[in-house]
Every structure is written in C-alpha cells, then in structure tokens.
Amino acid sequence: MRQLIIQVPQGNGKTVIDITKSHNGTNLARLEGNAEEPIDVVIVHVSNREVGKVLEELQDLPNEEIGSSLTQSIQAQLLKQDLNVTPLVDVNVLEPPASKQ
C-alpha cells in the first residue's frame, strides 16, 4: 500500500476520494486547508498496483503535491528497509493533444 497526499483546489477533494474508492482505496481522509487559497488535502492509501491508475485519473485535476507525496511515501518505505537514500520522483501532467478537425 502507498499513502498519497493530494492537494487540490477546494471542492475537488470529493472527486479525489471517488477516484481512489474506484481503485479500492482505503483510509480515506479529506481535510480543508489554506495555502495561498482554500484547498482540500486528501490522504488516501492505494495498492502499489493501483497507484499509476489513480495518478492517471487525477491528471485532469489541478494537483500540485503528487510528486512530493510520492517521494515521501517511497522514502519512508526505503527507510524501513534501512536504505538511506532519497528517491527522485518526477511527475508530469500533460494536456491531451488537441483533436484535429
């Protein structure tokens, strides 16, 4: 299981919860926060096999924290295995190509 901490603009937290539920997410929590503007912070746990699928579905939402939360989760797992390293995680959310008419 991987813990994901996802930050989205306020009002999008329920969508994140729904997406992760559809991938058998557990220990779901949505918190209200305030960075430069009101946000929803969603904490979820999904199986390792489902992480990529969840991230793919979340790409349409304005996510800023996926990369850092993945890095933290992976690093925690590595530290449990007595490996003192920092994983490099790069998440690029791409816009789908414009359809040609």
Residue frames relative to the residue before (quaternion, step in Angstrom):
aa qw qx qy qz dx dy dz
M 1.0000 0.0000 0.0000 0.0000 0.00 0.00 0.00
R 0.1746 -0.7616 0.6179 0.0877 3.52 -1.13 0.75
Q 0.3140 -0.7116 0.5942 0.2049 3.53 -1.07 0.78
L 0.0919 -0.7685 0.6320 0.0405 3.54 -0.92 0.95
I 0.1187 -0.7459 0.6518 0.0680 3.54 -1.03 0.86
I 0.0383 -0.8345 0.5463 -0.0611 3.53 -0.38 1.29
Q 0.1646 -0.7796 0.6014 0.0593 3.54 -0.83 1.06
V 0.0697 0.7854 -0.6086 0.0893 3.56 -0.75 1.10
P 0.6356 -0.5063 0.3912 0.4321 3.59 -1.18 0.36
Q 0.6393 -0.5520 0.3724 0.3846 3.55 -1.09 0.75
G 0.7383 0.3697 -0.3078 0.4727 3.53 -0.99 0.93
N 0.6767 0.4804 -0.2936 0.4745 3.62 1.21 -0.32
G 0.4521 0.7188 -0.4359 0.2982 3.60 1.24 -0.16
K 0.6382 0.5278 -0.3358 0.4488 3.59 0.97 -0.79
T 0.6199 0.5362 -0.3423 0.4593 3.59 1.03 -0.73
V 0.6389 0.5162 -0.3216 0.4712 3.59 0.99 -0.84
I 0.6374 0.5206 -0.3188 0.4702 3.59 0.96 -0.89
D 0.6653 0.5082 -0.3076 0.4522 3.60 0.88 -0.92
I 0.6453 0.5169 -0.3214 0.4616 3.58 0.95 -0.85
T 0.7070 0.4550 -0.2828 0.4617 3.58 0.81 -0.94
K 0.5905 0.5529 -0.3686 0.4580 3.61 1.10 -0.59
S 0.6580 0.5156 -0.3162 0.4485 3.59 0.99 -0.80
H 0.7064 0.3688 -0.2417 0.5536 3.59 1.32 -0.22
N 0.5751 -0.6389 0.3420 0.3796 3.56 1.19 0.71
G 0.1943 0.7931 -0.5454 0.1892 3.58 1.00 0.81
T 0.1494 -0.7815 0.6014 0.0723 3.55 -1.15 0.68
N 0.8090 0.2608 -0.1975 0.4883 3.55 -1.36 0.19
L 0.1844 0.8194 -0.5113 0.1822 3.54 0.86 1.06
A 0.0674 0.7863 -0.6113 0.0595 3.56 -0.96 0.88
R 0.0987 -0.7674 0.6307 0.0598 3.56 -1.09 0.79
L 0.0725 -0.7976 0.5988 -0.0106 3.52 -0.79 1.11
E 0.3701 -0.6894 0.5648 0.2622 3.54 -1.13 0.59
G 0.0126 -0.8023 0.5963 -0.0241 3.53 -0.95 0.88
N 0.2139 -0.7573 0.5974 0.1542 3.51 -1.30 -0.02
A 0.0939 -0.7533 0.6504 0.0265 3.55 -0.53 1.21
E 0.7817 -0.1131 0.1262 0.6002 3.57 -0.37 -1.18
E 0.7623 0.0858 -0.0603 0.6387 3.54 1.32 -0.32
P 0.6629 -0.4987 0.3441 0.4398 3.64 -1.17 0.32
I 0.0376 -0.8005 0.5978 -0.0227 3.57 -0.97 0.94
D 0.3089 -0.6572 0.6354 0.2627 3.50 -1.42 0.13
V 0.1450 -0.7501 0.6398 0.0839 3.55 -0.99 0.90
V 0.0908 -0.8077 0.5826 0.0029 3.55 -0.63 1.16
I 0.1167 -0.7666 0.6301 0.0416 3.55 -0.90 1.02
V 0.0739 0.7990 -0.5872 0.1065 3.56 -0.71 1.12
H 0.2287 -0.7232 0.6282 0.1734 3.53 -1.33 0.33
V 0.0249 0.7857 -0.6165 0.0456 3.56 -0.82 1.03
S 0.5887 -0.5753 0.4223 0.3795 3.56 -1.16 0.53
N 0.6549 -0.5308 0.3723 0.3883 3.53 -1.19 0.59
R 0.6541 0.5352 -0.3094 0.4359 3.59 1.02 -0.79
E 0.7251 0.4558 -0.2332 0.4605 3.55 1.12 -0.67
V 0.4526 0.7171 -0.4498 0.2806 3.62 1.19 -0.33
G 0.6791 0.4972 -0.2963 0.4514 3.60 0.81 -0.98
K 0.6545 0.5139 -0.3096 0.4601 3.57 0.98 -0.84
V 0.6442 0.5136 -0.3172 0.4697 3.57 0.99 -0.85
L 0.6646 0.5044 -0.3076 0.4575 3.57 0.88 -0.94
E 0.6232 0.5436 -0.3408 0.4472 3.57 1.03 -0.76
E 0.6918 0.4657 -0.2803 0.4753 3.58 0.94 -0.85
L 0.6636 0.5118 -0.3060 0.4516 3.58 1.13 -0.61
Q 0.4944 0.7011 -0.4229 0.2918 3.59 1.18 -0.34
D 0.6382 0.5270 -0.3398 0.4466 3.60 1.13 -0.44
L 0.6329 0.4975 -0.3367 0.4884 3.58 1.26 -0.25
P 0.5138 -0.6357 0.4660 0.3386 3.60 -1.12 0.51
N 0.0613 0.8225 -0.5581 0.0908 3.62 0.10 1.31
E 0.1413 -0.8025 0.5762 0.0630 3.54 -0.96 0.88
E 0.7569 0.4316 -0.1991 0.4486 3.54 1.12 -0.56
I 0.3790 0.7488 -0.4903 0.2350 3.63 1.16 0.05
G 0.6790 0.5098 -0.3000 0.4348 3.59 0.80 -0.97
S 0.7084 0.4536 -0.2847 0.4597 3.57 0.80 -0.93
S 0.6614 0.4920 -0.3307 0.4595 3.60 0.97 -0.71
L 0.6187 0.5166 -0.3499 0.4773 3.59 1.06 -0.63
T 0.6352 0.5273 -0.3297 0.4580 3.57 0.95 -0.85
Q 0.6673 0.4984 -0.3044 0.4622 3.59 0.89 -0.90
S 0.6637 0.5083 -0.3067 0.4551 3.57 0.93 -0.87
I 0.6670 0.4883 -0.2985 0.4770 3.56 0.92 -0.91
Q 0.6565 0.5137 -0.3200 0.4503 3.58 0.92 -0.86
A 0.6210 0.5368 -0.3449 0.4553 3.60 1.00 -0.74
Q 0.6538 0.5043 -0.3087 0.4721 3.57 0.99 -0.84
L 0.6514 0.5129 -0.3147 0.4621 3.59 0.99 -0.81
L 0.6520 0.5131 -0.3167 0.4597 3.59 0.99 -0.80
K 0.6022 0.5517 -0.3517 0.4575 3.59 1.11 -0.66
Q 0.7036 0.4226 -0.2438 0.5166 3.57 1.20 -0.59
D 0.4944 -0.6903 0.3900 0.3564 3.58 1.32 0.35
L 0.4647 0.6237 -0.4783 0.4078 3.57 1.04 0.79
N 0.1627 -0.8113 0.5581 0.0626 3.57 -0.42 1.21
V 0.3569 0.7072 -0.5173 0.3239 3.56 0.34 1.31
T 0.3364 -0.7078 0.5773 0.2293 3.55 -1.28 0.32
P 0.3160 -0.7549 0.5373 0.2038 3.60 -0.58 1.07
L 0.2888 -0.7250 0.5963 0.1881 3.54 -1.12 0.65
V 0.0027 0.7965 -0.6013 0.0629 3.55 -0.55 1.21
D 0.0262 -0.7869 0.6163 -0.0166 3.53 -0.84 1.00
V 0.0659 -0.7960 0.6017 -0.0005 3.56 -0.63 1.13
N 0.0519 -0.7815 0.6217 0.0040 3.54 -0.76 1.06
V 0.1604 -0.7657 0.6176 0.0809 3.54 -0.75 1.05
L 0.1357 -0.8278 0.5439 0.0225 3.52 -0.46 1.26
E 0.4570 -0.6419 0.5385 0.2987 3.50 -1.17 0.61
P 0.4758 -0.6428 0.4890 0.3482 3.61 -0.96 0.67
P 0.5728 -0.6044 0.4107 0.3714 3.59 -1.04 0.66
A 0.5325 -0.6167 0.4681 0.3420 3.55 -1.07 0.71
S 0.4434 -0.6882 0.4994 0.2834 3.54 -0.94 0.86
K 0.3742 -0.7141 0.5482 0.2227 3.54 -1.03 0.85
Q 0.1928 -0.7996 0.5616 0.0902 3.53 -0.87 0.94
